[in-house]
Amino acid sequence: VARKLPAPSQEIVAISLWEFLDANKYCAAINLGPLTPKQKELVRTGLPYPQWYRLSHESERLSLSMVKPLLDKYGWLRSHVRIGTRRRFHDLPADLPVTEDFCKFIGLYIAEGHATDGYLIVSNSEPDVVEWLHMYCANLGVGIKTRPHTYDHVIYSKILSDVMKHLCGKLAHTKQLPAWWPQLSGQKLAAL
């Protein structure tokens, strides 16, 4: 019986949200500021003029379905795109980093959480875990509240709910490790 997993040949560092989120439900915000003039021109030619104008003059979000071909074509653009809902409560990077904290969140979700259409619930009574969960959500810019007289912590994020449903499943009987778990380093695997 193996007691040690071999190191991954290629460690996963990020997951591309734009590859699996419903492109018709989500919007993309492109930060044009750091782009070179040549990169801006490539983005401009990849968009219809009205959308380019509103993006460049009003920082308008675009539908993910419109931005997805640009993300497929230009890998450099991914670090300048954030994905969120039309309501602009919060967003996540197009390529979400797979950090130790993200792995810990996944583990907590698999063990004690479930997802609905617009939010997640994680049930836990341990003060250090609850404190960490609130800090992690604050770092993501996601709202979290504890239901009165319960150990239920409600995380208000449609996008995070959809990400967790896709990666790990929705309810107890369907939850599983993400398909890419063998690509985690030992340290990240321990956090999971």
GUFI-738073 format. One line per 5 residues: number of its first residue (from 0); for each residue x, y, z of N, C-alpha, C. Coordinates in pm, 1 decimal. Last residue first. Layout:
GUFI-738073
NUM = X Y Z X Y Z X Y Z ~ ... $
This chain:
GUFI-738073
191 = -603.8 2043.6 138.2 -731.7 1996.3 87.1 -796.3 1904.3 188.8 ~ -355.7 2065.8 249.9 -455.8 2167.4 284.2 -596.0 2125.0 243.8 ~ -226.7 1855.1 126.5 -246.3 1848.9 271.6 -350.3 1949.7 316.2 ~ -214.8 1956.5 -129.5 -294.7 1836.6 -105.5 -323.2 1821.9 44.0 ~ -33.6 2158.5 -95.1 -172.2 2194.0 -127.4 -265.1 2075.8 -104.4 $
186 = 194.6 2002.4 -37.4 148.8 2104.3 56.4 2.6 2142.2 30.9 ~ 226.4 1843.8 -265.3 199.0 1781.5 -136.2 142.2 1880.1 -35.0 ~ 43.5 1994.4 -539.6 166.2 1968.1 -465.8 127.9 1903.4 -333.0 ~ -195.4 1842.0 -759.7 -162.1 1932.3 -648.9 -28.5 1894.2 -586.6 ~ -285.4 1664.4 -943.9 -187.6 1763.5 -990.4 -149.0 1863.5 -880.8 $
181 = -490.7 1516.5 -838.4 -357.5 1454.6 -843.7 -247.1 1551.3 -889.3 ~ -713.5 1699.6 -868.2 -647.5 1685.6 -738.4 -512.3 1614.7 -746.4 ~ -870.8 1751.0 -1092.2 -727.2 1782.3 -1099.5 -653.7 1762.7 -967.4 ~ -1134.2 1702.5 -1029.9 -1065.1 1608.2 -1118.7 -914.1 1630.3 -1120.3 ~ -1197.6 1761.0 -681.2 -1187.8 1808.7 -819.5 -1105.6 1710.3 -902.9 $
176 = -1370.7 1507.1 -493.0 -1253.2 1592.0 -513.6 -1253.6 1643.1 -657.0 ~ -1730.7 1537.6 -457.2 -1607.8 1463.1 -484.5 -1491.3 1561.0 -492.6 ~ -2083.1 1500.7 -401.6 -1955.9 1572.5 -386.0 -1836.0 1479.4 -402.5 ~ -2324.0 1374.4 -408.0 -2258.9 1397.9 -537.5 -2122.0 1463.1 -523.9 ~ -2424.4 1357.1 -151.3 -2409.7 1231.8 -226.8 -2342.4 1250.3 -363.0 $
171 = -2429.9 1632.7 -69.3 -2343.4 1532.8 -5.8 -2319.9 1409.5 -93.1 ~ -2445.0 1845.1 -367.9 -2496.8 1790.9 -241.7 -2407.7 1676.9 -192.9 ~ -2276.5 1926.0 -587.8 -2368.8 2017.5 -521.1 -2409.2 1971.3 -381.4 ~ -1931.2 1910.3 -701.2 -2066.8 1860.1 -683.6 -2147.1 1951.0 -593.1 ~ -1679.8 2018.7 -755.1 -1693.2 1918.1 -648.3 -1831.3 1856.6 -634.8 $
166 = -1677.9 2195.1 -977.3 -1556.0 2125.3 -936.8 -1582.9 2004.6 -847.9 ~ -1945.7 2287.3 -998.7 -1877.1 2227.5 -1113.5 -1757.6 2143.1 -1069.8 ~ -1996.7 2385.4 -743.5 -2082.8 2280.3 -799.2 -2012.7 2210.3 -914.7 ~ -1796.9 2583.0 -729.6 -1789.2 2466.8 -640.8 -1878.1 2352.5 -690.7 ~ -1889.4 2760.6 -929.1 -1754.7 2702.7 -937.5 -1748.0 2575.4 -852.7 $
161 = -2142.0 2834.4 -829.8 -2131.7 2761.8 -957.3 -1995.5 2694.6 -973.5 ~ -2056.7 2966.3 -594.9 -2146.5 2851.8 -587.3 -2137.8 2768.6 -715.1 ~ -1913.4 3175.6 -705.2 -1842.1 3077.1 -624.0 -1926.8 2950.5 -607.0 ~ -2127.6 3311.2 -834.0 -2015.3 3257.7 -911.8 -1939.3 3151.2 -832.9 ~ -2295.2 3380.8 -621.4 -2344.7 3293.8 -727.5 -2228.8 3230.1 -803.3 $
156 = -2249.6 3419.3 -295.1 -2174.9 3431.6 -419.9 -2226.5 3331.1 -521.4 ~ -2249.2 3438.0 22.0 -2333.9 3494.5 -83.2 -2253.2 3519.0 -209.9 ~ -2245.0 3187.6 240.2 -2152.0 3262.0 155.2 -2230.9 3307.0 33.3 ~ -2338.0 3128.4 564.1 -2390.2 3146.7 429.2 -2295.7 3238.5 352.7 ~ -2288.6 2892.1 794.3 -2224.9 3013.9 744.5 -2261.4 3025.5 596.3 $
151 = -2438.1 2744.2 1068.7 -2442.4 2759.7 923.4 -2386.0 2895.6 883.2 ~ -2480.5 2685.0 1324.1 -2341.0 2684.7 1282.8 -2331.1 2696.5 1130.8 ~ -2727.4 2898.0 1483.3 -2684.9 2779.0 1408.2 -2534.2 2787.8 1385.2 ~ -2822.8 3138.1 1581.7 -2848.9 3016.6 1659.5 -2816.6 2888.3 1583.1 ~ -2835.9 3300.6 1265.4 -2853.5 3305.4 1410.9 -2884.8 3167.7 1469.3 $
146 = -2587.6 3226.8 1022.7 -2729.5 3224.1 1058.8 -2742.5 3221.5 1210.3 ~ -2333.1 3444.0 937.2 -2366.5 3325.0 1014.0 -2513.2 3332.9 1052.3 ~ -2230.8 3549.2 613.1 -2304.8 3574.7 737.6 -2330.6 3441.2 805.1 ~ -2032.3 3702.9 366.8 -2060.6 3582.8 445.2 -2129.3 3624.2 574.2 ~ -1943.2 3819.7 40.0 -2016.2 3835.2 165.2 -2041.5 3702.2 233.2 $
141 = -1619.9 3843.8 -98.3 -1748.5 3773.7 -97.7 -1813.8 3791.5 39.3 ~ -1358.8 3904.8 -140.8 -1458.2 4009.9 -162.9 -1599.5 3955.6 -165.5 ~ -1163.8 3731.2 -73.9 -1222.5 3714.8 -207.9 -1319.5 3828.0 -241.9 ~ -1122.2 3815.1 186.1 -1013.6 3831.0 88.7 -1062.6 3815.0 -54.8 ~ -1365.0 3732.4 299.2 -1333.7 3875.6 293.3 -1222.9 3901.2 190.9 $
136 = -1329.2 3453.9 283.4 -1436.0 3518.1 205.5 -1411.8 3668.1 192.7 ~ -1115.0 3428.5 464.8 -1098.8 3387.0 325.6 -1204.4 3454.1 237.7 ~ -1235.2 3516.8 703.8 -1120.5 3588.8 648.2 -1102.9 3555.5 499.7 ~ -1432.7 3320.4 738.7 -1472.6 3460.6 723.8 -1359.5 3544.0 662.4 ~ -1261.9 3095.7 765.7 -1360.8 3101.8 657.8 -1405.5 3246.2 632.7 $
131 = -1120.3 3156.7 1002.9 -1049.1 3144.1 875.6 -1146.1 3159.7 757.5 ~ -1334.7 3149.7 1186.2 -1257.7 3273.3 1167.8 -1182.7 3271.0 1034.6 ~ -1406.3 2879.9 1159.7 -1504.0 2984.5 1126.4 -1432.4 3116.9 1101.7 ~ -1173.2 2759.7 1257.7 -1217.5 2732.1 1120.6 -1313.8 2841.6 1074.2 ~ -1169.8 2853.0 1520.8 -1057.3 2884.9 1432.2 -1093.1 2861.4 1285.7 $
126 = -1422.7 2754.8 1626.0 -1393.1 2898.4 1613.9 -1278.3 2931.9 1519.2 ~ -1625.2 2512.5 1486.1 -1492.1 2535.2 1541.4 -1449.3 2679.8 1518.2 ~ -1861.0 2453.3 1361.1 -1870.0 2521.7 1490.4 -1732.7 2555.0 1549.4 ~ -2004.7 2468.5 1038.3 -1889.0 2436.4 1121.1 -1897.8 2516.7 1249.8 ~ -2128.0 2443.8 720.5 -2164.4 2427.8 861.7 -2041.4 2385.5 939.6 $
121 = -2170.4 2653.7 453.3 -2072.9 2567.3 518.6 -2111.1 2563.1 665.7 ~ -2346.0 2715.9 163.2 -2354.7 2706.9 308.5 -2247.0 2610.1 355.0 ~ -2360.6 2949.9 -106.5 -2308.0 2827.4 -47.5 -2336.1 2831.2 101.7 ~ -2592.2 3078.3 -357.7 -2504.2 3088.7 -241.4 -2457.5 2950.2 -198.7 ~ -2764.7 3040.3 -570.7 -2706.7 3172.5 -550.9 -2611.2 3185.9 -434.3 $
116 = -2841.0 2771.0 -591.8 -2825.1 2851.1 -712.4 -2755.9 2984.7 -688.8 ~ -2626.8 2606.8 -352.4 -2758.3 2631.2 -411.7 -2734.6 2716.5 -536.0 ~ -2412.5 2363.5 -205.3 -2432.5 2479.5 -291.8 -2576.8 2484.7 -339.9 ~ -2266.3 2279.7 112.7 -2348.1 2248.4 -4.0 -2376.8 2378.3 -78.9 ~ -2016.9 2142.7 340.5 -2090.3 2245.3 267.9 -2185.9 2189.3 165.6 $
111 = -1826.0 1982.7 467.4 -1934.5 2040.8 546.4 -2017.7 2144.9 473.0 ~ -1640.6 1861.3 288.1 -1671.9 1799.6 417.1 -1801.4 1851.8 478.6 ~ -1631.6 2032.7 69.3 -1662.2 1891.3 48.5 -1708.9 1827.4 179.4 ~ -1562.4 2276.2 200.3 -1687.7 2264.5 124.9 -1727.0 2117.4 108.2 ~ -1310.5 2209.9 299.7 -1417.4 2247.6 392.2 -1554.1 2234.4 325.4 $
106 = -1175.0 2168.3 56.7 -1187.4 2060.7 155.1 -1300.4 2085.8 253.8 ~ -1194.3 2426.6 -54.7 -1254.5 2311.8 -123.3 -1276.4 2197.2 -24.8 ~ -1043.7 2569.9 133.9 -1184.7 2602.5 113.8 -1257.5 2485.3 46.2 ~ -793.7 2454.4 90.6 -856.2 2439.3 222.2 -1006.4 2467.7 212.0 ~ -750.8 2545.7 -169.7 -760.9 2401.6 -144.1 -827.6 2374.8 -9.3 $
101 = -732.8 2818.5 -118.2 -840.1 2770.0 -204.2 -859.9 2619.7 -182.8 ~ -499.7 2818.1 42.0 -628.3 2861.5 98.3 -745.6 2813.0 13.9 ~ -308.8 2733.9 -142.1 -337.3 2649.3 -26.1 -472.0 2686.9 34.9 ~ -448.5 2808.9 -470.1 -360.7 2833.8 -356.4 -390.8 2733.3 -245.4 ~ -493.9 2841.5 -777.9 -514.6 2728.5 -688.6 -410.0 2741.4 -577.7 $
96 = -637.5 3139.2 -910.3 -520.0 3067.8 -857.8 -559.9 2954.6 -763.3 ~ -846.0 3149.3 -1185.4 -845.5 3152.6 -1039.6 -725.6 3073.9 -986.8 ~ -863.4 3332.9 -1449.8 -783.0 3217.6 -1410.0 -765.7 3225.3 -1259.0 ~ -1032.7 3548.7 -1406.3 -1065.5 3451.8 -1511.2 -988.8 3321.9 -1489.7 ~ -1099.2 3625.0 -1060.5 -1010.2 3625.8 -1176.8 -1051.4 3519.6 -1278.6 $
91 = -1436.4 3725.7 -976.5 -1318.6 3642.9 -954.4 -1229.3 3650.8 -1077.1 ~ -1642.9 3976.6 -817.5 -1599.7 3895.5 -930.0 -1475.2 3818.1 -891.5 ~ -1943.8 4119.0 -683.7 -1803.5 4081.3 -675.2 -1770.5 3998.8 -798.5 ~ -2170.0 4256.7 -777.2 -2142.2 4245.9 -634.1 -1995.6 4213.1 -609.7 ~ -2272.8 4303.7 -1038.9 -2146.2 4363.9 -994.9 -2120.3 4358.7 -845.2 $
86 = -2481.5 4198.0 -1180.9 -2515.3 4284.8 -1067.6 -2392.7 4346.9 -1001.0 ~ -2389.9 4019.3 -1366.1 -2428.0 4152.7 -1414.1 -2450.1 4250.5 -1298.7 ~ -2113.2 3849.2 -1208.7 -2250.9 3858.4 -1256.4 -2278.2 4001.1 -1304.4 ~ -1777.2 3795.1 -1333.7 -1878.4 3812.6 -1230.1 -2017.4 3815.4 -1291.6 ~ -1429.4 3781.3 -1382.0 -1561.6 3731.9 -1420.8 -1656.7 3747.5 -1303.5 $
81 = -1164.1 3974.6 -1514.3 -1234.1 3922.9 -1396.1 -1376.4 3888.0 -1440.4 ~ -855.5 3995.2 -1684.3 -1000.8 3975.7 -1691.2 -1052.1 3918.4 -1559.1 ~ -586.9 3990.4 -1702.7 -648.5 4123.5 -1699.3 -801.2 4116.6 -1699.9 ~ -496.3 3738.7 -1742.3 -459.5 3801.9 -1614.9 -521.0 3941.0 -1600.0 ~ -582.8 3685.7 -2005.5 -649.5 3621.6 -1891.2 -618.2 3689.2 -1758.7 $
76 = -422.6 3786.2 -2203.9 -538.6 3865.5 -2163.1 -600.9 3813.2 -2033.6 ~ -234.1 3600.5 -2274.4 -189.9 3715.5 -2193.7 -308.0 3796.3 -2140.5 ~ -365.9 3428.4 -2451.8 -339.8 3385.6 -2315.2 -301.5 3500.5 -2223.0 ~ -587.9 3476.0 -2685.4 -478.4 3553.3 -2626.7 -459.8 3516.8 -2479.6 ~ -792.0 3289.9 -2754.3 -689.7 3329.3 -2851.6 -566.9 3393.8 -2788.0 $
71 = -957.5 3258.2 -2534.8 -904.9 3139.5 -2603.2 -784.5 3175.4 -2689.4 ~ -1019.2 3523.1 -2487.4 -943.9 3449.1 -2386.1 -883.7 3322.1 -2445.1 ~ -1169.7 3577.4 -2716.6 -1044.8 3651.2 -2693.7 -957.6 3579.1 -2591.0 ~ -1390.6 3408.0 -2679.8 -1299.5 3385.3 -2793.5 -1165.7 3459.3 -2778.3 ~ -1499.7 3530.3 -2435.2 -1441.8 3396.5 -2436.9 -1350.9 3369.9 -2557.9 $
66 = -1637.0 3764.8 -2471.3 -1495.0 3773.8 -2434.6 -1425.2 3638.4 -2446.8 ~ -1897.0 3689.8 -2526.0 -1828.5 3779.2 -2619.7 -1677.0 3780.7 -2595.4 ~ -1966.1 3537.8 -2307.2 -1969.0 3473.4 -2439.1 -1896.4 3558.2 -2543.7 ~ -1965.2 3722.0 -2104.0 -1853.8 3628.0 -2110.9 -1849.7 3559.5 -2247.2 ~ -2048.9 4052.6 -2198.6 -2091.7 3915.5 -2172.5 -1971.0 3823.2 -2188.2 $
61 = -1863.6 4312.1 -2030.1 -1913.6 4248.1 -2151.6 -1960.5 4107.4 -2117.0 ~ -1883.1 4615.0 -1844.1 -1861.3 4471.6 -1851.6 -1922.2 4418.7 -1980.3 ~ -1735.7 4931.7 -1916.5 -1852.3 4843.3 -1912.4 -1810.5 4697.6 -1917.0 ~ -1575.5 5158.6 -1902.7 -1537.3 5037.2 -1827.6 -1654.7 4940.6 -1813.6 ~ -1625.9 5360.5 -2077.9 -1713.0 5353.1 -1960.3 -1682.0 5233.5 -1870.3 $
56 = -1438.7 5342.7 -2282.9 -1476.5 5475.2 -2232.3 -1556.4 5471.7 -2102.2 ~ -1394.2 5070.7 -2339.6 -1278.8 5161.6 -2330.1 -1314.2 5298.0 -2270.8 ~ -1653.9 4961.3 -2338.3 -1547.9 4904.3 -2255.2 -1437.2 5007.4 -2233.2 ~ -1784.9 5116.3 -2527.7 -1832.0 5119.3 -2388.8 -1728.6 5060.5 -2292.5 ~ -1626.6 5048.0 -2754.5 -1638.6 5187.5 -2710.9 -1681.3 5193.3 -2563.2 $
51 = -1666.8 4773.4 -2773.5 -1532.2 4826.7 -2751.3 -1540.3 4969.6 -2697.6 ~ -1940.5 4769.6 -2826.9 -1892.0 4711.4 -2702.7 -1751.2 4761.3 -2670.9 ~ -1946.8 4897.9 -3081.3 -2020.9 4954.4 -2966.8 -1971.7 4899.1 -2832.0 ~ -1770.3 4723.2 -3244.2 -1732.9 4859.4 -3204.9 -1813.7 4914.3 -3086.6 ~ -1715.2 4388.5 -3129.9 -1794.2 4484.5 -3207.5 -1766.5 4626.2 -3155.4 $
46 = -1373.7 4274.1 -3088.6 -1505.1 4309.3 -3034.3 -1582.7 4396.8 -3132.3 ~ -1121.7 4240.3 -3186.4 -1196.9 4119.2 -3153.3 -1336.4 4146.0 -3100.7 ~ -1008.1 4487.0 -3210.7 -1047.7 4420.3 -3335.2 -1127.6 4292.8 -3309.0 ~ -958.1 4537.4 -2936.1 -1052.2 4620.4 -3012.3 -1100.2 4548.7 -3137.5 ~ -757.8 4350.7 -2880.5 -887.0 4340.3 -2812.0 -992.4 4417.1 -2892.0 $
41 = -556.2 4454.0 -3045.0 -603.2 4316.4 -3065.3 -739.3 4294.5 -2999.2 ~ -524.3 4706.9 -2927.9 -570.7 4697.7 -3066.5 -622.9 4556.8 -3096.3 ~ -418.7 4636.4 -2682.2 -549.8 4702.3 -2688.0 -608.6 4693.0 -2827.9 ~ -171.2 4535.6 -2769.1 -268.2 4445.0 -2706.7 -408.6 4505.1 -2709.6 ~ -54.9 4773.9 -2863.6 -76.2 4662.3 -2955.8 -179.5 4564.4 -2898.9 $
36 = -40.7 4929.9 -2627.9 -125.3 4973.1 -2740.2 -154.1 4859.3 -2838.5 ~ -62.0 4699.6 -2345.1 15.0 4780.1 -2439.9 -78.8 4827.4 -2551.5 ~ -252.8 4716.6 -2042.6 -226.1 4660.5 -2175.2 -145.1 4756.4 -2260.8 ~ -328.5 4824.9 -1797.6 -191.2 4775.4 -1812.7 -156.6 4722.4 -1951.5 ~ -607.4 4914.5 -1861.7 -498.6 5000.9 -1816.5 -359.4 4947.1 -1840.7 $
31 = -814.1 4740.1 -1910.5 -733.4 4782.6 -2024.7 -608.6 4859.7 -1983.3 ~ -953.4 4482.2 -1769.1 -874.7 4596.5 -1724.5 -779.6 4635.0 -1838.1 ~ -1270.9 4368.5 -1834.5 -1133.0 4369.9 -1885.3 -1065.9 4497.3 -1836.8 ~ -1504.5 4162.6 -1698.4 -1450.2 4298.1 -1688.7 -1304.7 4291.0 -1733.4 ~ -1771.2 3967.5 -1813.1 -1626.5 3980.7 -1796.1 -1589.5 4127.9 -1793.5 $
26 = -2054.5 3787.3 -1683.9 -1993.2 3899.6 -1754.7 -1843.6 3901.2 -1726.1 ~ -2274.7 3500.7 -1719.9 -2169.9 3580.8 -1656.6 -2115.1 3689.0 -1748.8 ~ -2455.3 3353.2 -1863.2 -2494.9 3402.3 -1731.4 -2398.2 3505.4 -1674.9 ~ -2337.2 3262.3 -2092.8 -2453.7 3349.4 -2108.3 -2500.9 3408.5 -1975.6 ~ -2137.8 3090.4 -2016.0 -2098.0 3217.1 -2077.8 -2215.3 3312.3 -2096.5 $
21 = -2112.0 2916.0 -1731.9 -2209.4 2944.2 -1837.7 -2183.7 3084.8 -1892.9 ~ -1775.4 2802.4 -1683.0 -1892.8 2878.8 -1639.0 -1983.1 2907.7 -1757.9 ~ -1555.6 2681.3 -1808.2 -1669.6 2598.4 -1769.4 -1789.8 2675.4 -1717.4 ~ -1364.5 2866.6 -1888.2 -1380.2 2746.3 -1968.9 -1505.3 2666.1 -1932.9 ~ -1348.5 3066.3 -1704.4 -1416.9 3097.7 -1829.4 -1437.7 2974.2 -1916.1 $
16 = -1182.2 2966.3 -1506.4 -1327.1 2972.9 -1482.4 -1404.4 2990.5 -1612.6 ~ -920.3 2773.0 -1503.7 -977.8 2872.5 -1594.9 -1129.4 2871.0 -1583.1 ~ -717.6 2751.6 -1221.3 -825.3 2692.4 -1300.2 -890.0 2803.5 -1381.2 ~ -364.2 2721.6 -1154.3 -487.9 2799.9 -1168.3 -590.5 2717.1 -1244.3 ~ -168.8 2533.9 -1119.6 -151.1 2662.0 -1051.1 -276.7 2748.3 -1057.6 $
11 = -80.9 2196.5 -1090.8 -184.2 2291.9 -1132.0 -167.1 2420.9 -1051.0 ~ 234.0 2063.4 -1185.4 143.7 2109.0 -1079.7 42.8 2209.4 -1135.3 ~ 324.1 1796.0 -1357.8 296.2 1937.3 -1381.3 190.6 1981.7 -1280.8 ~ 371.1 1562.7 -1224.3 464.0 1601.6 -1331.3 446.2 1748.4 -1367.2 ~ 346.6 1557.9 -866.2 284.5 1571.3 -999.4 387.9 1613.2 -1103.4 $
6 = 518.5 1310.5 -675.0 498.0 1452.1 -707.5 435.8 1461.6 -847.0 ~ 338.2 1020.6 -563.1 448.3 1083.3 -636.0 415.1 1229.4 -665.2 ~ 224.9 981.6 -229.3 193.3 1002.5 -370.0 314.3 1061.0 -441.1 ~ 271.6 731.7 7.0 317.9 860.4 -43.2 283.1 869.9 -191.5 ~ 204.8 486.0 65.5 176.4 583.9 169.5 217.2 724.3 125.4 $
1 = 70.8 207.1 -99.9 150.4 330.1 -110.6 107.7 428.5 -2.3 ~ 84.5 -117.5 0.0 0.0 0.0 0.0 89.2 124.0 0.0 $
